[in-house]
Structure formats: C-alpha cells, structure tokens
Amino acid sequence: MLLSNLIGLPIVGVVGVASITVYRHDYYAKLISLAVSVINFIISLFIFILFHNSTNHFQFVQEHYNTQYFDLYLGVDGISIYFVLLTTIIMPIALLSNWNSIKENVKSYLIVMLLLESLLLIVFMAADIMLFYIFFESILPPLFLLIGIFGSDNKVSASYYLFLYTLWGSLFLLLSILSTSSIMGSTDFDVLFQLGFDYKVQIFLFIGIFIAFAVKTPTIFLNNWLLKAHVESPLGGSIVLAGIVLKLSLYGVFRLILPILPQASLDYTFIVYTISVITILYASVSTIRTTDIKELIAYSSVCHAAVYLIGVFSNTIQGLQGSIILGLAHGFVSSGLFICAGGILYDRTHTRVLYYYRGVAQLMPIFAILFFILALGNCGAPLTLNFIGEFMSLYGIIERLPILGVLAATSIVFSAAYTIYMYNRISFGGSFTKLIQLGLVDLNKREFLLLFILVIFTVVLGVYPGIIINLLDYSMNSVIFNIPALSCI
C-alpha cells in the first residue's frame, strides 16, 4: 500500500492542480504540488525506516495484475530504496527552485513535474524487466515537454537532442529485453537471476543494454544531449536531470547487468573502464575551457557519472558501495550548484557567462559560504559525501588496473581545478561595478532553505558515512557473493 501511495499521490496532485480555477490559481497549484512532494518524501522516509536491510529480496511488494507478457508488480530492495529516497528529496527542491521564475503555463509545468516524479518512482520500484523498460522510456515525453516548453532560447533543439539520443539508445535496450523474454519466457527479475543465461547470450544482451545506459550516463561521444538539455532546461529540469535521471543508468546496471549478465560484465570490465577513463579526461578538459556556468556543471556531471560507472563495474564491495554513495552525493551537490548558477545568480543578473562575475562574496556573503561548501563537495574534498563516494568508487580500478586507475583518479585533480576556478572567479577578485549597480541582494528564505538542505545532506553524510555504508553492506555482499562469476574473482 505504501508504494501505491508513493506513485498515486503525484497523480492525485496532477488532478488537483488541473482542476483549480479559483483566483490566484497558480499560487494554489504551487502549494498543492509542493505539499504532494513533501508528503511523498515523508512516506518514503517511513518506508526507509521500516525497511529490513538483512535481506536482498524485494520488500513492500505489491502485485496489481498479470498480463500475458509480464507481471506488473512493484517492490524495493536494498539498492532501489536509496534511489526512491533521493527522488523524493530532490523533487520538492526542484519545485521550490522555480517558485517565482516560471511565469507562464505554471499549471502545465507543475503537472509535468508531478508526472515525472511518479514515473521515476515506478522505474526505481519496478520488479519486472519489461515494466522497468516501459517506464524508463515514459520519462522521455515529460522531459521533452519540460525543456521544449519551459526552456530558454534554443529549447526546441535541446529537447529534440534529448529525445532522439536517448530514444536511439533505448532501442538496443528494447531489443535485449525482447530477446530475454523470448529465451527465458519470463521478465521477472528474480526468475531471470535464478535461471541464468548462456555466455554467448550474455554477450549479446550486455552489448545492447550497455549501449542504452552509456547514452543515459552519458559517456564519451554520447553526451551532446545532456549538455544542451542542461543549458536550455529550466532550473527545475536541470535539477531533476542531474539529481535523478542520470542515476537511471547506475540503477540499471545494478538491476539488469550485474545479477543477470555476470560473466559478460566481468569480461567487458576493461572496455567499460577504458570508456569511463576517456570520458573523465574529455569531460574534465572540456569543463576547464567552458565559459557558461551551467555548461561547466553539466560537464562536471558527466565526469562524476563516469567515476560511479567505474565503481559499479569494479566487482568489489567497496566499489559498488562507492558508486551508490557517489550517485547520492552527486544528486545533492549538482542540484545545489545548479540552484546557485541557474537560479540565484541568473535570476539576479540574467547571464550565465562566468567572466561576467567578480566579487559576489562582498554583496552576498551567506550565498558565498553555502556555495563554497557545495564547491568543496564537487571537488570531492574530505568531510563531504562526494569524497567517500569517489574514493570507494576508484578503489576497484586502482587495485586491478593501476595505470587506468591513476588516469581515472585525475578526475579529482581536474574537478578541484575547474571548481575552485569557478568559485574564485564568481566570489572574489575585487568588486565589480556592474554587480553593485544591479543591487545584488543576499539569499532570501526560500533560497537559503534550498541550499541549506543540500549542504546538510552533503556534510552530515560525509562526516558520518556509516549511516549509508552499514545499510548498504548486506546488499552489496549479496550482489557479489550470490553471483558465482563475481564472487570467484
């Protein structure tokens, strides 16, 4: 019942928002949407508290009905529970971030955001591979509308890039899933895990599934859609993209590749490592030379996504734990940085050009402090959750392939270089007459609350990472030791 409430509540919110016709309907629509997302967070927190981490089976399972081709039922396990919680944390923040900046079609914007929340939750709770694919793809239309209607100048081009790139990649995923259903006669995760595939079939399925997730991550040569989508998207869309949507590939590897295609994932580890390292180097160099702040953060997201891709294919408990931790940390930090760049600064100056800013700390000291903590998180500095995630994600590759490990570890150096440069350029460097003339004011209560929440998650979980690591331990051991191909390495 709890999982149905998580999915159904945003749909109820959509109906409530669409039916409002009273005076100041936009304001009340915002309140309804925010209330729904906050209640959803409370429900997910309740599920997390009741969750038993001593088993690797799906819990709170709810089977709705059977069809001829797949079972439509939901559940959460020790992996998906964290992504469900992340989704319900990020969505209220995304709604609040555009509280005043969306002036037209407000109800349509809120409806799209609530639908997106419901669809994302279903993806993370799907216990059937076909159900996973259907809702994995159903996320595209809301994102297309979100960017195409509410984005900035080149929004139409960006929305088509998003749609065509990710749809093209997902065709390979569909082919693999249909092949799986044809061979095994089932699309149930548990059944597929127990039956197993022939090695040649694993190779075929691995290639198709990995291509789809490589587009969604995204990796080298497949990241154009993400850069355009981030730059042109409204702030709430950028937060959802970076904070949640990019985690679909990470979750998909845990759900579809490691347990079902273990031998193929082990044999293709070197190729995945190589692709990830090239992605890190390319994204890092591109980040250093960009002048658009949102584009800089987008490139940074590509770099961090490649690092947690290394972690999830490391075939070590530390690497698997680190990939999830880094995914959560990136969700908090990237959302905060987008709020700083695409919300707070852009709303006041209407520009994202890095060289326009100088001396903001003199005019906005509270903003500068919170921005600094988030920048430290993006660097992977100690006492932040990002540090724990990056260190553990890189552990496996350094242990098995030291040369590639050293190249992958350059992500830490590069991220420190471009993040510190960005922060120093914006916050210091003397006063700037144009900014003084604009009359920049410090954070209001809404902006402070958004950044403070994200900073608290980043720092508290960075100081006490055992809160996550201890709960992840059983699930990661289950991933490794329940799969013969991985447990024997």
Phi, psi and omega in degrees: 000324181296319180293322176297323177295319179301318182281319186284330183299315175299326177294319175299320177298322177299315179297317180297316179295317183293333185269355182287127178229004184284172177299143184059042184297328179297319181295315180291327176296320177297317180297317179298314181298315180295318180298318179298315182292324178291318177298321177299321177297318180297318178297315180295325177294322177296318177298318180297321180292320181281348186291135177262114184272012181264014178218152178257010179274160175293140178240163183056035185295134178227110178262124186266310176194165179255143172243179182291332190251332181202158177271128179265090177216159189237158176186166176232144175235192185292350177261309186292334182301326181288324179286327174297315180296318178299318180299315182285343173280316186286324186298315175299323178295319178296320179293317180292330185295327179257027186302320183248347188274336176274112185259329184243151179052043184298316181297321178297319179299315181294322178297316179298317181294318179292320175299319180298320178298315181297317181293319178297319179296321179296319179302315183285344181251358182294131179252019181222137187293325178288320176298319176303313183294316183303313183276338170300320179279330183292347177289334185298312180302314176299320178295320178301314179292320182301315181280317185293331181261317189254005180281187182267209194303311183262038187293325182294314178299316181296320181294323178289323174302312179302311186293313186288318179300307185288327177293319178299315179296324183286343176298324177293323177295318179298316179300318180294320181291319177296322177295319178299314180296321181292320183285314188264341182073014180207152174239013179286132182303313183296320180295315180296323179295320183285325184282311181080162183240155170296152186300316181296323177294320177302317180298314180299312181292322181300315182300313181296315182291319182294323178301316180299316181284333176294326176290319183284339184298309348262161180257184184305138179072355180240018188254004182299322182297322183291318181297313180294320180296316180296315185293320185268345184288151168296162186304315180300322177294319178298320180295316179294319179300307184286320187280330187233307189299320179295343180277352180297322179293318177299312179296321180297323177296316178298325187270322188253326188266303187299311183281331187263328182235058188293317183292320178295318179296326179289316183288333181260012180301317182299319179295317178297316177302314182298314178300317181294317180295317178298320177299317179299312182294316180296312181295322181294314179295319179296324180295320183296329186263358181277154180245352178269125186295317179295323177293324177299315180292325178295315176298321178299322178296320177299317180298313181292326177296322177294326179293315180285342171292322174298316181298317185288337177261011183285343181060029174233151179298318181297317180294319179296316177298317182297325181295318178291318179298316179293324176299316177295315181298317179296324177300319179287311187289314181297322176299316179296319180293322177294324176296318179297312187276309186273350180246288188296307182288316183293322179297332182268329186243341181060037173211149177246009181288123185299321186286352178287333189265147174190135174072026181296331181300332179290327183264333184226072186294321180294317176302317182298323180292310181293321176299322180295317180295318178294324177296320176299319177298318179295330176286343187077036181288150177304154183073012171241156181296329179298323180299314179299314182296315181292317181300314182287326179294322182279350184301314185295315183290325178292324180289321187266320182227084188302322183294310176297327178297319178295318178296320178294324181292345176296344177302326179293317180293312181296317181297322176296320182296306185284331180288316179295321178298315179299313182295316181297319180295319183284316191270330187238200180089021179087171181283155181234120187302319183298319180292323177295318180295327178290342180069048180302131178247156182287183186300140169274180185297320181296313181295319179297318180299316181300309182292322183296318179300314182292323177295318180300313178300317183294316186278312183298314179289336175286325178283323180240067182292344179301336178304321180268315186300315182296322180286331180280342191303313183294318181297318181290323174298323179295320179298316183285307192273348174271357181244107186306320184295332181268325186287343183267000182279000000 
